[in-house]
Amino acid sequence: MSVSACCLKCFEWEGTPSGRTAKLAKNDIYIVGDNPDVAIIIIHDLLGWNFPNVRLLADHYAREANATVYIPDFFGGEVLPFEPILKGEWEKLDVPGFLGRNSREIREPEIFDCARALREKYKKVGVAGFCYGGWAAFRLGAKEHQPPLVDCITVGHPSLLTKKDVDEIAVPVQILAPEHDPVYTAELKRYTFDTVSGLGVPLDYQHYPGAEHGCLTRGDSNKAGEREAMARGKNAAVSWFTQWLHQS
């Protein structure tokens, strides 16, 4: 069996998301799974909370990491069209305006509120942040939260991430890093690895050769190796969550 065929079998590419929509701390959410003790919050990229592949990813996490998985809408109901993002046609979008309406300062309080709501309900809470969600995952795992808001984070091709975010992480960190990423630069990758390695928290750094920014939620069948990268990223995150959310 080829690697591609194997990867295609381990992800429901053309499946229909099996969860439901509800509310969490005033935010619309997609929710799947029924574990009463373990929760995972996915913080989406610019494709938003209703992009089919990110919801299918949540379904996989729920089944394979035995968790209740939440994807809140952190863009206030605004949805960017999928096609220009998937094609990289950024000139067709007002990205600066969109990010201004959904800046770190605007969205961080509600991201914290959602995590607090889950922390009150569940014994263990993990977070997965992709692109836009990357900075937010680090902020949820920051040392300022006592007791911690989350028990571990996994981050794929983060954007808007600062060195200060990295400096302040205080929970186990998994990094899923595509080789080609103009946002999560080689310099910032090195800084993340060197800094977190010295903080006394567990670090799992995974390199995705040939893959590019956005691959771990996009899973574009027209880009060579991208679906394999997304499937590998899913498997890595499931293993990470299983390790840190199901310990006694």
Number of C-alpha atoms within 10 A of each C-alpha: 5 7 9 14 10 12 16 14 10 14 21 16 17 9 11 12 19 13 17 11 14 13 14 20 16 12 19 18 22 23 24 25 23 14 15 12 15 24 31 31 26 28 26 26 24 20 22 22 24 17 17 18 24 24 26 22 21 29 25 23 26 24 16 16 25 21 29 23 31 31 25 28 23 22 21 12 11 12 15 16 14 13 10 13 17 15 10 9 10 11 9 10 13 11 13 10 10 15 14 12 15 17 15 15 10 14 15 16 11 17 23 17 16 20 22 17 13 23 20 11 13 15 15 23 28 30 28 24 24 27 26 24 26 27 22 28 30 29 23 27 25 21 16 13 13 7 8 17 27 27 21 28 29 27 27 29 30 27 21 15 21 13 11 11 19 21 17 17 22 24 25 20 23 21 24 25 27 22 17 17 17 11 14 22 16 14 8 15 16 10 15 20 15 11 16 21 14 11 15 11 13 15 19 15 15 15 13 20 12 12 22 19 21 25 26 30 28 20 20 19 11 9 11 11 19 24 24 25 25 26 25 19 24 22 18 18 24 19 14 20 30 17 12 17 22 14 8 4
